[in-house]
């Protein structure tokens, strides 16, 4: 029984409609089980590189999606540490405005870069 791990997320494999880079935000939909997240939809999580715990490991051709824990996430626009994130366009996340039920993550670092970049986040 493992009581610790070198990495920091709980992940599960899902069938994706394309191959996605680490940090890409995914949602339920598309031709398979998951697809790149879009504005107005609840994100499931983000693509993980090295999960601490992996569920559904035997799923062939599955994409590993972080469902909980710390992971780099593709974020577009300015972000400040502690801000809540929701799905944006094309598999990215953006800062949530107001009381938004679709929040799936919280930024653990800040960035003034308005372009798409990887930001360390915690998936809720």
C-alpha positions in Angstrom: 0.0 0.0 0.0 1.5 3.3 -1.0 1.2 6.2 1.5 3.2 8.8 -0.5 4.0 9.7 -4.1 6.5 11.8 -6.1 3.9 13.6 -8.1 0.8 15.5 -7.0 -2.4 14.6 -8.8 -5.1 12.0 -8.9 -5.8 11.1 -12.5 -8.0 8.8 -14.6 -7.8 7.7 -18.2 -10.5 8.7 -20.6 -10.9 8.3 -24.4 -10.2 11.6 -26.1 -11.1 12.7 -29.6 -7.5 13.9 -30.3 -4.1 13.8 -28.8 -3.6 16.7 -26.3 -0.6 18.3 -24.7 0.0 18.3 -21.0 -2.0 21.0 -19.3 -4.8 21.0 -21.9 -8.2 21.5 -20.3 -10.7 18.8 -21.2 -14.4 18.4 -20.9 -16.9 15.7 -21.5 -17.9 15.7 -25.2 -16.7 15.2 -28.7 -16.7 12.0 -30.7 -15.2 10.0 -27.8 -15.6 10.6 -24.0 -13.6 13.9 -23.8 -12.6 16.8 -25.9 -10.9 20.2 -25.6 -12.8 22.5 -23.2 -14.8 25.4 -24.4 -16.3 28.5 -22.8 -19.6 27.8 -21.1 -18.9 24.1 -20.2 -17.6 22.6 -17.0 -14.1 21.3 -17.3 -13.3 17.8 -16.2 -9.6 18.5 -15.5 -6.4 18.8 -17.4 -4.0 16.4 -19.2 -1.5 15.1 -16.7 2.1 13.9 -17.4 3.0 12.0 -14.3 0.0 11.4 -11.9 0.7 10.3 -8.4 -2.4 7.9 -8.6 -3.8 6.7 -11.9 -7.3 5.1 -12.1 -8.6 3.1 -15.1 -5.0 2.4 -16.0 -5.9 -0.5 -18.4 -7.9 1.7 -20.8 -6.1 1.4 -24.1 -5.3 4.7 -25.9 -6.7 6.6 -22.9 -5.6 10.2 -22.2 -4.6 10.7 -18.5 -6.6 13.5 -17.0 -5.9 15.1 -13.6 -9.1 15.2 -11.6 -7.7 16.5 -8.3 -4.4 18.0 -7.1 -1.5 20.1 -8.4 -0.8 20.2 -12.1 0.3 22.7 -14.8 -2.8 24.0 -16.7 -2.9 26.0 -20.0 -4.3 29.4 -19.0 -5.0 32.4 -21.3 -5.0 36.0 -20.0 -3.7 37.6 -16.8 -4.0 35.4 -13.7 -3.2 36.0 -10.0 -2.4 33.4 -7.4 -5.6 32.4 -5.7 -7.9 33.2 -8.6 -10.5 30.7 -9.6 -10.4 29.2 -13.1 -13.1 28.1 -15.6 -12.9 26.6 -19.1 -11.9 29.0 -21.9 -11.5 28.3 -25.7 -9.6 25.5 -27.3 -8.6 23.6 -24.2 -7.5 26.5 -22.1 -8.6 28.0 -18.8 -9.4 31.6 -17.8 -10.1 33.5 -14.6 -13.7 33.1 -13.5 -15.9 36.2 -13.2 -18.4 36.5 -10.4 -19.9 33.5 -8.7 -19.4 30.8 -11.3 -20.5 27.2 -10.7 -18.1 26.0 -13.5 -14.9 26.7 -11.5 -12.6 23.7 -11.7 -9.2 25.0 -10.5 -7.4 27.6 -8.5 -4.1 29.3 -9.7 -1.1 28.7 -7.5 1.0 31.3 -9.2 0.6 34.6 -11.0 1.3 35.6 -14.6 1.0 38.9 -16.5 1.4 37.1 -19.8 -1.9 37.5 -21.8 -1.0 34.6 -24.1 -1.5 30.9 -23.5 1.0 29.6 -20.9 1.3 26.8 -18.3 0.3 27.9 -14.8 0.6 25.7 -11.7 -2.9 25.1 -10.4 -4.8 22.9 -8.1 -7.7 21.0 -9.7 -10.7 21.0 -7.3 
